[in-house]
Amino acid sequence: MADVAGFTPDQCADLYYTLLLKDLGCSSNAARICSLYLADDLSFKHDFKRVGSSLPQALRFVLQHTGVGAGLAERILATMRILKNGGEIARELIETRCERGATIAQKMRFSAGVQAGIRDLDEHWDGGGKPAGLAGEAISPSARIALIAQVADVFCNASGPGAALSEISTRSGTWFDPALAEAFARAADAFDFWSTLSAPDLNVKVAALEPSHRIVLVDGDYLDEVAAGFAEVVDAKSPYTHGHSERVALYTDLIARELGFDEARRRWLKRAALLHDVGKLGVSNRILDKPGKLDDAEWASMRQHSALSQAILGRVGALGDVAVVAGSHHERLDGRGYPYGLSERDIPLETRVITVADVFDALTAERPYRAAMPAERAFAIMEQDAGAAFDPECLAALRRAMARLNES
């Protein structure tokens, strides 16, 4: 499709990174989706990608996805609100996601072309898309291709290649640039097209497509910016975690300095702290923001987030060295932590530092199930578990550092 669009090498690079980063801002509207639709944001977003432009499809989606599991009265009120204001709600949700994603891409040093590709992802060829109602060639070329790829992937996974081809053809000229839709159909005729998409080494094949002419120097400053960017993505998922990763990184650095870590080790550990909760992107906001006690299934899902953090970071070469530290931040010295039940001798000091920083921030920040508590009370609670859940030296180091800050 890039050949049909006459892409230059730089535009091909923009397309590659747009495809990888198109959902960078998705976490920013997760909490609002749960609140408005009384729905699981993960399944909602997945299924929404299959909704076309027709009113019957949109109505059916709203009726099927609003208030599932809620009481009848709640469901009726939520459905009426969505039916009355659905168009504006959808526009706001998409605008929030697209603008947030483009902003984070800018902070992570991606080009203006990549930013535009993310920002324009939900614009349609006929001008009926969102949020700006762009039409035709006013839409970023990368976004035009990325939207076709997204729709094809969703329908192929749900109903097979035939459904994907049919949907691309049906939406040609409305959602999609007709020339690009035709190019997709020709590409799909290749004998290995669909089998490649389901190949176990697909991630290797995708990595091999990375443009060789656009080289980014992966130095310490760049890694810091990437870590900070993804921390924003994670913390945007819930109003109760806003700024959480940055505060954990701050507390982590205070502890590390008290323990005598050198500058390089502190900097590395701050990256791990910023990224420790990246696995929460795979947990529904109905769980993250639940005001009451989690049931067994919800708790099992929540407990998986740290293992997800490790799995995600382990696939990024430049950040793989922080994967184990970030992924084990809910382990306890007495072996009763999760996800692996590690014993004291198997928990690195760096992990223990992040564990103390993470729990201290959780206690002193507002949560859906309780108000924030004063620092002194948080320390008192944590000290009851010193030696069992928390490393006593790390906890004492944080107390000293906080006392010093209060005195200054």
N, C-alpha and C positions, 0 to 999 in steps of 0.2 A: 504493500500500500504506500509505503514511503516513496517507492520508485514512481508510482502514478502521480503522487503529489509533487514530484520533482524536488525532493528534499536535498539540501546541501549536507555535507558531513556534520556541520554544527547542528542543523535541524534534526538530523538522525540521532545525534547525541541527546538533544532536548527530548525527543520522543522516547528514547530508551529510559531516561530518568523520570519522565512524566509517568510512564507506565508503572514503574516501580514505586513511585511516591504519590500516585493519584489520590490515595485515601489518607494522606498525611493529616488532614484536618478532621477526619471522621469522629474522633473522640469528643470533639468540642460540642456536638449536639446530642450526645448519648443521653445525658441526664434529662434534657428537655423532651426527648422522644418518650422516655419512660413516664415522665410527668404528664405529658399531653395525651398520649395514647394508652397509658396504663399498660404498657407492653414491654416485653424483653427487647432491648435495643439491638441485640445481636441478630436475632431471628427477624426482627422487623426490617432492619437494613438489608439483610440478605434477600428477603422476599420482595421488598420494595423495588429492587433492581429488575424484577420481572414485570412490573406494571408499565403498560404502554400509555398512550395519550388519551384513550377513549374514556368517556365518563363512566360507562358501566364497569370497566376494569377498576377504575379508581374507587368507585363506590363499593364494589365487592371487596377490595383490599381493606378499606376502612372498616367495613362491617366485620370482616374476618379477623382483623388484628387489633381492634380497639377494645381494651378492657378485658382481654382474655384472662380468666382467673379472678377477676374482680367481681364485686357484688352487682346485682342487676341494676340497681339505681345508679351506681357509679358508672357502669358501662353505658347506660342510656345517656347520662349527662355528658360523658366524655365524647360519645359518638355524635351527639347533637352539636357540641362545640366544634368538633372537627368538620362536620358537614357544613356548618355555617361559615367557618373561617379557613377551610382547608387550603385554598390556594395561597393565601398570604402566609399561613403557617409553613407550608412546604417551601415557599420562596425564602423565608427567613432561615429555615433550617439549612437549606442548601447554601445560601449566602454565607452563613456562619462557617459551615464546613469548608467551602471553597476559599474564602478569604483567609481563614485561619491556616489552612494548608499552605497557601501561597506565601504567607508571612513566615511560617516556619521554614519553608524551602529557602527563602531569602536569607534567613539567619544562618542556614547551613551552607551558604555560599553557592547554591544552585543558580543557574542563569535565569535571566528574565524570561526566556523561552519556556523553561520548566515551570516557572511561577505562573505564566499565562496558561500553560497546559492544565495545571491543577485548577486554576481559577475558572476556566471555561468548560470544565468537564461535563457539566449538565446543560450546556447550551445546545440547541437543536438547529439543524440546517434551515428549517422553515421559520425560525424566530420564536418558536413556541416553548423554548426551554427556559431555564432559570440559572442564575438570579437576574441577569441583565437583559434577557430577551435578545441576545445577539443572533444574527442570521448569516448564513452563507460564509463567505471568506473572511468576514469580520471575526469569526471564531478561530482561535488558535489552531493551526494545522495539527499539532500534537494532540489537542483535546478531541478533534474530530476522529482521529484514529483510535485514541484511547477509549472513547465511548463505544465504538463498534466492538473493540476487543472485549470490553467489560460485558456488554450485552451478550456477545457470542459465548463467552465463558460461562455466564450464569445459566443460559438456556441449554448449553451443551451438558453441563453438569447435572441439570435437572431432568432433561428429557432427551438428550442425545444430539449428535451432530445435525441431524435433519431438522430438529426444532430450531437450532441456532441459525442455520442457513435460511430457514423460512422467516424467522423474526428479522434478520438483517434485510432480507428482500422486502418484507412488508413495510419496514420503517424507512426504506430508501426514499429520499426526497422530502421526508418530514423530519425525522430525527437525524438522518445520516446524509452526508455528501454522496450523491448517486455514483460518482466516479469511484469513490473509495469503497462503497458497498459492492460495486461490480468487481473491484480489485480483490476484495475479501473472498468473493465467490470463486474467482479464478485461483487464488492461493489455496483455497480449501480443496480444490480438485487434485492437488498433489497427493500421491499415494501415501505419504507418511505424515501428512499434516495433522490429522486427528490423533494418530498413535503417538506422535511426538509430545502432544499436550498431556498425555497420560503416562508418559515414560517416567520411571523411578528416578532417573538422573536429570529431570527437567531443570532443576535449579542449577546444575552444572552447565547445561546448554545455555540457559539464560545468562549466566555469568560470563560465558565465552563471547556473548554478543556485545559486551561493554565496549564502547568506542575507544580505540587505542590512541586516537589523536588528542583526546581531551584528558590530560593528566592532572590530577589534583594532588598536591603535596600533602600527604597524611602526616602532619607534624603534631606536636602536642597541642598547639593552639586550635588546630582544626578538630582534633578529637574532643577537646573541651567543648567546642561549639556544637558538635554533633550530639554529645551527651546532653548538653543543656537543651538542645532542640527537642530531643526525644523525651526529656523530662517534662517539657511543656505539653507534649502530646499526651503523655500519661496523666498528668495532673489536670488536664482539661476535661477528662472523662467524668469527673464527679465534682460538684461544688464543695464537697467536704474534703477533697484532696488538693484543692487549689494551693499551690506553693509548697506542697508536702515534700516533694523530691528535693527542691532547693533548700528547704530547712533541714532535711536529713543530711544533705551534703554539708551544710554549715556546721551542724552538731558533730558530724563525723570528723570534719577538719579540726574542730576545737579539741576533740578527744585525741586525735592523732598527734596534734602539736604537744599536748600535755604528756603524751607517752614518748615523745622524743623522735617521732618519725621524721626523716629528712624530707626536703621539699619535693623531690621526685616521687617518693612513696606517698606523700600526702596528696599530690596532684592526681596520681593514679587512683587512689582510694576515693577521692571526690567523684571521679567518673563512675566508679562502681555504685556509689551512693545515689548519684543522679539517675542511674539506670536500674536500680534494684527492683522497682515495681513495674517494669515494662510489661510483665506478664499479665497485669491487671487489664490490659486492653482486651484480653480474651475472656473476661468475666463480665456478666451482664450487670448493668446498673441497677436492676431490680434487686440484686444481691448487694452490690457495693453501697447503695443508698438506703437499704432497708432499715427502718427505724426500730424494728423489734429483733428478737432473737432469730438467728438463722436455723432452718431445719437441717436435717442430716444431709440431704442432697445439696442444699445451698452451701453448707459448710464444706462439703467435699469439693465443690466447684471453687470456692474461695481458697482452699488449701492448695489448689493446683497452680495458683498464680506465680509462686516463687519458682516452681519447676519450669513453668513456661518462660519465666525470665531467663533462666539458665539456658533453655533450648534456643531461644531467640538470639541471645548474645553469643552463644557458642557457634552460630552460623556466620557471624561477622568477624572476619579475620582480624581486623584492627582492634576489636573489642573483646575478642575471645578470652583474653587473660583475666577479664573481670567477671566472666560468666559464673564460675563456681562461687565466688565471693558473694555476688549479687543474688544468686539462686538459693543460697542457704541462709538467708538472713532471718528465717523463722525457726531455725534450729535452736535447741536449748542444751546447756552444758550437761543436764541430767538425762539426755537422750529422749526426752518427751516432745521434742519439736517436730516440725514437718518441713519439707515433704519426705525426708529420708530417715529421720530418727537418728541422726548422727550423735555420737558420744563426744565428750569434751575433747579428747585427744585428736578427733578428726575435724574439729571446727577451727579454721584459721583465725588468728588474732584479728585480721582485717574484717572478717565476717562478724566477729564479736563486737567490734567497734560500731559497725553499721546497725547491728541488732539493737544496741543500746540507744543509738541516735534515732532509729525508727520508732521504737516504742515510746521514747520520751516525747517525740513530736505527736504521736498518736494520742497520748494522754493529755497533752497541753493544747491540742487543737480541737475544735468543735467536731463532733461526729453525729451521724443521724440518730444514734441511740443514746447520746448524752451530751451535755455541755462540756466545754473546755474546762480543765482544772488548773489551779495554780501550780507553778513549777515545784514548790516545796512539797505539795501533796503528791505530785507525780514521783518525785524522788523517794518519798516515804514508801509508796507502793512498790516501786521497783527494788528498793533495798530489801524488802521482805523476801524477794526472789533472787537476791544476789547469791551467786554460787550455784544456783539451780537453773534459772533461766538466763541470768546475765553474768557476764564476767565482772567480778567486784572491782578490778583495777580500772576497767573501762568506765564503769559507772562512777567511781570516785573521781576519775579524770574529768568527766563531764560536769560533775558538781563543782569541782575546783574552777573549771573554765567559766562556768556560768556565774559563779560568785565573783570572779575577777571582772567579768563584763558588767555586772551590777555595780561594782565599786567605781568603775571608770566613768 
